[in-house]
């Protein structure tokens, strides 16, 4: 699931776990964030990763924010 956040002239996207029962290794938000963050230093086009929250108490699930 993804959400679009807009603040001023900056648009960001939020990566979030899908609802329902998931396999333990499926949809690892933390891994997805780390891979895309590492790819920022390469020629591979990826969005800029801004923030990773792995604390489910914040909104119920881990999530990340990217441009």
C-alpha positions in Angstrom: 0.0 0.0 0.0 1.3 3.5 -0.8 0.2 6.9 0.3 1.2 10.3 -1.3 2.1 13.0 1.2 2.4 16.6 -0.1 4.0 19.4 1.9 4.6 22.7 0.2 6.1 21.9 -3.2 7.7 18.6 -2.1 5.8 15.3 -2.8 6.7 12.2 -0.9 5.5 8.6 -1.0 5.0 6.3 1.9 5.6 2.6 1.7 3.4 0.6 4.0 2.6 -3.1 4.6 -0.5 -4.5 2.8 -3.3 -5.6 5.1 -4.1 -9.2 5.8 -1.9 -12.2 6.8 1.6 -12.1 5.4 4.4 -14.6 5.1 7.2 -13.7 7.6 9.7 -12.9 4.8 7.2 -11.2 2.5 7.0 -7.4 2.2 9.9 -6.6 4.4 9.6 -2.8 4.5 13.0 -2.5 6.2 14.8 -4.5 3.5 13.1 -2.6 0.7 14.2 0.7 2.3 17.8 -0.5 2.8 18.1 -1.8 -0.8 16.7 1.4 -2.4 18.9 3.6 0.0 22.0 1.6 -1.2 21.0 2.0 -4.8 20.9 5.8 -4.4 24.7 5.8 -4.8 24.6 4.0 -8.1 23.3 4.7 -11.7 20.1 2.8 -10.9 17.2 5.3 -10.8 15.5 5.1 -7.4 13.6 7.7 -5.3 15.5 9.4 -2.5 14.8 7.5 0.7 13.9 9.9 3.5 12.8 8.0 6.6 12.3 4.5 7.9 10.1 3.7 10.9 10.4 0.2 12.2 8.3 0.9 15.4 4.8 -0.5 14.9 3.5 1.6 17.7 3.7 4.7 15.6 1.0 3.9 13.0 0.5 0.2 13.5 3.1 -1.2 11.0 6.7 -0.4 9.9 6.8 2.1 7.0 9.1 4.4 5.1 8.9 7.7 3.3 10.6 8.4 0.0 10.5 11.3 -2.5 
